[in-house]
Amino acid sequence: MADQSTSNRHAELDKIRNIGIIAHIDAGKTTTTERILFYTGKSHKIGDIDEGNTQMDWMEQERERGITIVSAATTAFWTHTQDVEKGNKNPYRINIIDTPGHVDFTAEVERSLRVLDGGITVLDAEEGVQSQSETVWRQADKYKVPRLCFVNKMDKLGADFLATVKSIEDRLGANPAIMVLPIGAESTYVGNVDLLSRKAIRWGSDELGAKYEVSDNIPEDMKAQVEEYRQKLVEKIAETDDALLEKYLAGEEIDVESLKKALRAAVIGYKLVPIYAGTSLRNKGVQPLLDAVIDYLPSPQDLGIVKGDNPKTGEKVERKLIPDEKVCGLAFKIQIDPHVGKLTYFRVYSGKVVAGSYIFNSTKGITERVGRILLMHANEREEIKEAFAGEIVALVGLKDTITGDTLCDEKDPIVLEKITFPEPVISLAIEPKTKIDQEKMGLALKRLMEEDPTFQVKTNHETNQTIISGIGELQLEIMVDRMKREFGVLANVGAPQVAYKETIKHQAEAEGKYIRQSGGRGQYGHCFLRLEPKLRGEGYEFVNAIKGGAIPAEFITSVEKGVKESMDNGALLGYPVVDLKVTLYDGSYHDVDSSDVAFKIAASMAFQSAAKKAELTLLEPIMKVEVTTPSEYMGDVIGDLSSKRAQIMGTEERSRATIIMGMVPLSELSGYATALRSMSKGRASYYMEPSHYDEVPQNIVAQMLAKSTWTGRVE
């Protein structure tokens, strides 16, 4: 039941839920969100992905491809079924973010989870837990987001509720609390038995699923199973609460309200994950899921406080998640809108933001003006005058704020935990088709980089090419398409290239000396550098170990700049150098001739020389690959993967298919989709996501060096 009046925005804090819908590709996230919007009265027609009329997938590219590309935010109101039965019209406000399932758009999931209080993980009842389900689950673990699971597609051939629950336990390491048992499966699925209330909920009389029947009429052949699983559920809940455990062990009956209260505390404390079932496409099972969001997922009040650092003192500070506190919140997404310009999506943690006021960006140390505040419903918007603690809104008018920046009160600053994003693993060269396109392309790429932190643009000075990089080919394809549609830029693109990196294996030292004498003032820069390898993924560190003023302080930054530029330009094959410690330990200067430029060049020379002595090697992105194939093609698929330098991690039987898991270098996976289709007569499919960087075998490095045209010269 719903009430859609916006005056209801000022819901009490305990009546707000900020939730995200997360899952693997094609598990049914957007379909589930569309049903939620329909049943809450937010939309009056059910959106269908196949017909391309969903509200949450509003971009042209999303509707054409039937996938979610950008996370979409919306607000809906839901009155709990029990309140409706009692005649209470007291709606809860649910702010929902529908996130993409495709790994290429993982940044959208990462940033959404950072600002959400709870999540619904949607799983396919036939497929169970898939690779991307694992990835988003780990992302939610990182930000400590309490979750519910919705086992979707119960009407699908091969749907198996209990097998899916088992995979939640095994693959996600979660502690599932089974809340319902499905009545039937596949084509006979009609509804669920709610274990706590022992009621059967059946859909069917109403095609849109808005009406359903609740009764004590549990199928005879399910009664024993219902009692068995209810007993297990009560035991699991009681184990999380000492008072209930005492009652349970004494054999006393525990009332449903006490069980719900304890389960809520257990979900918020990450001890249990309630599991529900349904089929969003067939309009079954969504309303009990909405009740569960209200019953078990946290409100801002349950979370109590948000922690951060004081940027001036470095001390830990806290903010209460209430409107009466000083304002603070996180900018978690930038979107370029053709009508209003730059939208900054903002989660208000404490206090309130007023349109037309100034707000302090504590990450950058600058003040920004909030022009307008918008309440978003996918790409539609409603203007509001102020936003309160617990809300997710879009701000218009912020010029320099980017994803991950904290906005707060200047008199009492706080910096919240930033959002971390994965590194790009694939790149391609792009060039404008005409001179007019060239001018527009720079602006378009800058705007797209602001929107997506995993999308990077660099210029290769060797070839004067513009290189765009990202997480996957689909992401880059969409970016090029958006440049054409949204910015009117036509461009030619090269073939996708793997984003290699370079690193060193040993410690080495070298001297860099740059002396130029001409008629007037000369140039003099002289330094000694020591390079040491660091562990994979530890990044770069610069240490100034100069003693006795051998190099004046003003030239130290020039040395570091020279090192950084050399690292970006590579020392072996022109790829960025990573995971090393650079120590500047000695040098000399000239009172008159020394300059910033001279020390920058000297540092560059020293770095290149030391890097060559330190045994340079190449690193390549390794992908986690999961191939789902009919069992008869398993041998062929494994053989083919092995020829691609794959490390097979294991296989798993699931209903009528075999799943092969492996780690494969990205450079070997070019055209893999076509090869797999022909090998399996079109019946196998695969999924991949970036895993880590690893060393390239020396024989392959030698081949690459032989083909390379990179000069490695120092400018």
Summary of the structure (lengths in Angstrom):
residues: 715
radius of gyration: 28.7
end to end distance: 68.2
largest distance: 102.9
contacts: 2446
relative contact order: 0.08
helix: 31%
strand: 32%
